[in-house]
Amino acid sequence: EHVMAAVFGLQIDNLIIEIDGIEPPVGDGSAMPFVQKLLDAGFVKQDAPKDYLIIDETVTFHDKENHVDIVALPLDGYRLTVMVDYQNPALGSQHSGLFDLDEFVTEFAPARTFCFLSEVEKLADMGLIKGGNLENAVVIVDHDMDKDQLQKLRVKLDLDSDITVGPSGFLNDKYLRWKNEPVRHKLLDLIGDLALIGVPIKAQILAA
């Protein structure tokens, strides 16, 4: 999602990506490391027609079980509006919108992925997220943990430094790049997912 969002956000539509692992590196949990490398490499404009997927009537998607709604509306452009509400006091209800892809690099590419503390514990118990650390994700505290439990989690994750739960609602009182950084990252993820369609879209996308 982060790689595809970087590619689509920079409006690159002819690119071959080769990797020698099972997935791209996580970096800082945002799309910015990939954006920066692509910007450093530079682009070549080609004399070739550009295809679009044009939404000419309303398309809706509803997933009742996961509380997901997505609507695509006709628009001669590309616009996204996203709202998230995980019923968590630290996160709250958040929304954000991208009205022009020119906003992508500064307003959305740096937004980092986030997860809940309970998810981290579950993944650690499964022996996963071994490459994870507190520098490549924002961890939202969704339940209380005492010092012993935090120490056990630190060992499971093989972290060098202690884990703390402070008043911010985020593990180690993580500093957010924006107050609504989590929903900005969800919008970034959505850009990456929609990029898998294979062509740029002309539509307004509303997602909750």
N, C-alpha and C positions, 0 to 999 in steps of 0.2 A: 504493500500500500504506500509506504513512504517513498520508495523508488519511483513507482508509477505516478504518484502525486507530483514529485519533483519534475518528472518528464512532462507531464500534462500541464503543470503550472507554468512551465517555461515555454509552452506551446511547441514542443518538439514532436514531430509526427513521423519521423523516419529514423529509427534507431535500432541497433542490435546490441543487446546486453548479454554478456557472457559472465558466468560466475563459476567458481571452483568449489563451492560449498553448497549446503542444503538451503541456505537463505542468505540474503545480504546482511552485512554487519549492522548492528542496531545503532551505533554511534551514540548520540546523546538522546535518542528516542524521538527525534524529529526528522523532518525531511531536509533540513538545512545542510548537513554534510554532503548529501547527493547534489543538492542545488549548487553548492559552492564548486564542486568538482566539474559539473556540467558548464557552469559559467566560466571557469578557468579554461576549459577545453575550447569553448567558443562554438559558434554555429555556422552552418553554411545554408544559405537560402537556395532552394531548387526551383527551376522553372517547370513546375508540374502542377496539375490540378489538385485541389484539396477537397476531399469528401467530408460531408457532415451527416450526422444523424439528426434529422429535423423532426421535432415533436410537434405534430399538427393538431393533436387533440389530447385532452387530459388523460394521463395514465396514472393509476393508483396501485399501491402495494400496501397490504395490511397484514402484519404478523401479530395476532392477538396474544399468543403465548409469550412472546418476547417484548411486547408493548412497542412495536416498531411500526411507524407509518411513513411512507414516502409517496410524494405526489410530484409528477412532472407536468408542467404547464407549457403551452406554446409560448415561445419568446424568440425574437430574432437576436439572440445573444446567448450568454452563458452566465447564469446567476444561481447561487446556492444560499439557502437559509436553513440553519440547523438549530434544533433545540434539544437539550438533554435534561432529564430529571431522574436521578437514581434514588430519590428519597433519602438523601444523605445530607445532614446539616453542613458538613464541611464543603460539600460541592454545591448544594442548592440547585435551583433551576437556572440554567444558563442558555443563552442563545447567541448566535453570531451569523453574519452574512457576508458573502463575497459577491460583489457587484461587478467586478471587472478582474480579469486574470492579472492585470498589472499590479493588483494588491497582493498577489500570492507570496512573493519573495519576502516582503517586509512584514506582512500581517499574519501569515499562516504557516509558512515553511518552518519557522523556528519553534512552533508549538510542539511540546513533547507529549509522548504517550503517557497515559495514566492508568492506574489500576487500584483496586481496593486491597487493603491489608489481608483480608480473608482469602483473596485470590492468590496472593504471594505465598501465604502459608500452605495452601492446598498444592500449589505448583512445586514448592520446595519439598513437601512430603512425598511428592511423586518423583523426586529426583530431577526435576526440570529446572528451567531458568538458571542454569549453572553459570551462564555468562552475564547474568543480570546483576546490577548493582544500583545504588541509590543515585548514580549520576546519569542513568539512561531511562529513568521513569519517575513520575511523580506518584507517590503511594499515598492514597487517601485512607485515613484511619477510620474504619467502620465498626470497631469494637475495642473495648479496653484490653490492655495487656500489661502484666506486671514485669518487673525487671528480669526475673528468671525466664519468662517466656520470650522476652526480647533477646536475651542472651542466647537461648536455644535457636531462635530464628537466625541470629547473626552467624552462628556456627554452621547451620544448614546451608546458608547462602555463601559461606566462606568469605565473609567481609572482614576487612582489616580493622575498621573502626566500629564503635558502639552504635546501636540503634536507639533512638529516643522518640518518645511521643510527647510533643509539646502542645501548647494551646492553639496552634494554627489549624489543627485538624489534618495536617500532613506529616508523614514520617520525617523525623529529623528537622521539623519546621522548614521544609523545603520552600524556597522562594519561587513564586510563580512569575513567569515572564509577563503575563497579563492576568488580571483577576479572573477572566473567563478562558484561561489557557486550555482547560480540558475540552470545552466545546469547540474551540478553534482546532484542536487536534482531531476531533471527530469529523469536522468539516474537511480537514486535510485527508483523513482516511477515506471519506466518501469520494473525494476527487480521485484518489487512487483506485478505488473500486470501480467507479464509473469509467475510468480510463481503459478498463479491460474490454469495453465495448469495441474498441479498436479504431474509432474515429471521433473527432470532436463532436460535441452535442450542442444543438441550438435548443435551449429549454431553460425554464426556471424550475429548479428542484427544491422542494420543501421536504425536510426530513425531521422526524421527531423520534 
